[in-house]
Amino acid sequence: MYCPYNTIKKQWFTSSVFVKFCVHSQHQHSINSITVGVNQLFLGKKVMQAITAKYGLWVVLICMFSFSSQAQSSEAPYKLIPTIPPFTLLAADSSTITQRSLVKGAPTFIMYFSPECGHCKISGKALADSLQFLPGVNIVLASYHELPAIQSYAMETGLYARNQVFMGRDIAYAIPSFFQVKMLPFVAVYNKYGRFVKAYENGFHVQEIVDVLLPKPTATKP
């Protein structure tokens, strides 16, 4: 189950830094993306500091990585960096959620979604109905949509105010940039050590998530 949408468009600008927020629409799902062009040979220190202060160092690094690796590799950053990426989500109560907010020593489930995506709603409801089978797992749900839409999604799916759920707006577009999301919902899971385990780009089944993150101990023969 998934909803496709346009991938991030990349442009290269010589001797300049260009930051652009683009809005793409396909299948009635609005997706905002960041396009950053960086010429590292002519990039001044003051310019980098200004860009970093406005958009955040992680966003700049991810965008630079995307450009520098485009000609060298088609691999998404998450395939090369096997740890949970830094992120900042704005929660409904105006507080912020970061990777430091997660319970340490616990597996982590990250889902990027759109409140308007039908498949995302179905997956969200299935996830909410199965949280008892994912005890202690950090459930991170991120979207670029406005907070009222995200809150409505949480209420509709049954994910609102659940103890292990961390849900909010990814204003910096850090998560979809890091994972190079092409389908919704996109899911990535990490083990209790914070190491990448698997990505689900075309939908997921909760039972498979349970089996991957909380495998049953193998019985040993006497």
C-alpha positions in Angstrom: 0.0 0.0 0.0 1.6 3.3 -1.0 1.0 6.7 -2.6 3.6 7.8 -5.2 4.7 11.4 -5.5 7.4 13.3 -7.4 11.0 13.0 -6.2 13.1 15.9 -5.1 14.3 17.9 -8.1 18.0 18.8 -7.9 19.7 21.8 -9.6 23.4 22.8 -9.7 24.4 26.5 -9.6 28.0 27.6 -10.3 29.7 29.9 -7.8 26.6 30.3 -5.7 24.4 28.9 -3.0 20.7 28.7 -3.8 18.1 27.6 -1.4 14.6 27.0 -2.8 11.5 25.6 -1.3 9.5 23.9 -4.0 6.0 22.5 -4.0 5.2 19.5 -6.1 1.8 17.9 -6.5 0.9 14.5 -7.7 -2.2 12.4 -6.9 -3.5 15.4 -4.8 -0.6 15.1 -2.3 1.3 18.3 -1.9 5.0 17.8 -1.1 7.4 20.5 -0.2 11.0 20.0 -0.9 14.3 21.8 -0.5 16.5 22.4 -3.4 20.0 23.5 -2.6 22.8 24.2 -5.1 26.3 24.4 -3.6 29.6 25.2 -5.4 32.1 24.1 -2.8 35.0 25.7 -4.6 33.7 29.2 -4.2 31.5 28.8 -1.1 32.6 31.4 1.5 32.7 30.8 5.2 30.2 33.6 6.0 27.8 32.4 3.4 27.9 28.9 4.9 27.3 30.2 8.4 24.3 32.2 7.2 22.7 29.3 5.4 23.4 27.0 8.4 21.9 29.5 10.8 18.7 29.8 8.8 18.1 26.2 7.7 20.1 24.1 10.1 23.4 22.3 9.6 21.9 18.9 9.1 19.7 20.1 6.2 22.6 21.8 4.5 24.8 18.7 4.9 22.1 16.4 3.6 21.5 18.7 0.6 25.3 18.9 -0.1 25.5 15.2 0.2 22.7 14.7 -2.3 24.5 17.0 -4.8 28.0 15.6 -4.3 26.8 12.0 -4.5 24.4 12.5 -7.4 27.2 12.0 -10.0 28.9 9.3 -8.0 26.2 7.1 -6.6 22.4 6.6 -6.7 22.3 5.4 -3.1 20.1 7.3 -0.7 22.0 8.7 2.4 20.3 6.2 4.7 22.0 3.4 2.9 25.4 4.9 3.5 24.8 6.3 7.0 23.4 3.4 9.1 22.3 5.4 12.1 19.1 7.3 13.0 19.4 10.7 11.4 19.1 13.9 13.4 15.7 15.4 13.1 13.4 18.0 14.7 9.7 17.7 14.7 7.2 20.3 15.9 4.6 18.6 18.0 0.9 19.7 18.4 1.7 21.4 21.8 4.5 23.4 20.1 7.2 21.4 21.8 10.0 19.9 19.8 10.8 16.3 19.3 14.3 15.2 18.3 16.3 12.0 18.1 17.3 12.7 21.7 13.7 12.5 22.8 13.6 8.8 21.9 13.9 6.1 24.6 17.5 4.9 24.6 18.2 1.2 24.1 14.9 0.7 22.3 14.1 -0.2 18.7 12.8 2.7 16.5 10.2 2.8 13.8 10.1 5.9 11.6 7.2 6.6 9.2 6.9 9.5 6.9 3.3 10.1 5.8 0.7 12.6 4.5 -2.6 13.1 6.3 -4.2 13.2 2.9 -2.9 9.8 1.8 -5.4 7.1 2.0 -2.8 4.4 2.3 -1.2 6.3 5.1 -4.5 6.4 7.0 -4.9 2.6 6.6 -1.4 2.0 7.7 -1.8 4.4 10.7 -4.9 2.6 11.9 -3.2 -0.8 11.6 -0.3 0.5 13.5 -2.5 2.0 16.3 -4.3 -1.3 16.6 -1.0 -3.2 16.9 1.0 -1.1 19.3 0.5 -3.7 22.0 2.7 -6.0 19.9 5.5 -3.3 19.7 6.1 -2.7 23.4 8.8 -0.2 24.1 9.4 0.6 20.4 9.9 4.3 19.6 7.2 5.1 17.0 8.2 8.3 15.1 5.6 9.7 12.7 6.6 12.7 10.6 4.9 14.8 7.9 5.5 18.2 6.3 1.8 19.1 6.5 0.4 21.7 8.9 -0.1 20.7 12.5 -4.0 20.7 12.4 -3.9 18.2 9.6 -1.4 16.0 11.4 -3.5 16.2 14.6 -6.6 15.2 12.7 -4.7 12.3 11.2 -3.7 11.2 14.7 -7.2 11.3 16.0 -8.7 9.5 13.0 -6.1 6.7 13.1 -6.1 6.2 16.9 -2.5 7.3 17.3 -3.3 10.5 19.2 -1.7 10.8 22.7 -0.2 7.3 22.7 2.7 7.0 25.1 5.3 5.6 22.7 4.3 7.7 19.7 6.4 10.7 18.7 4.4 12.7 16.0 5.0 16.1 14.5 5.8 18.3 11.6 9.2 18.0 9.9 9.5 21.6 8.9 13.1 21.2 7.7 12.2 18.3 5.5 15.1 16.4 7.0 13.5 12.9 7.1 12.3 12.7 3.4 15.6 14.2 2.3 17.7 11.7 4.2 15.6 8.7 3.0 14.9 10.1 -0.5 11.2 9.2 -0.1 9.4 8.3 -3.3 6.3 6.6 -1.9 4.0 7.1 1.0 3.9 5.9 3.6 7.7 5.3 3.9 9.0 3.3 6.8 12.5 2.7 8.2 13.3 0.7 11.2 16.3 0.7 13.5 17.4 -1.8 16.2 17.9 -1.0 19.9 21.4 0.1 19.1 20.2 2.7 16.7 21.5 0.8 13.7 19.6 0.6 10.5 17.7 -2.6 9.9 15.4 -2.2 6.9 13.4 0.2 4.9 9.8 -0.3 3.5 9.4 1.9 0.4 6.2 0.3 -0.8 4.1 -0.2 2.3 4.5 -2.5 5.3 2.8 -5.1 7.4 2.8 -4.6 11.1 3.6 -8.3 11.7 6.8 -8.1 9.7 7.8 -5.0 11.7 7.2 -7.0 14.9 9.3 -9.9 13.6 12.1 -7.7 12.5 12.3 -5.4 15.6 11.3 -7.9 18.3 12.4 -11.3 17.1 11.5 -14.2 19.3 14.5 -16.0 20.9 15.4 -19.1 19.1 14.9 -22.2 21.2 18.1 -24.2 21.8 18.1 -27.9 21.6 19.0 -29.7 24.9 
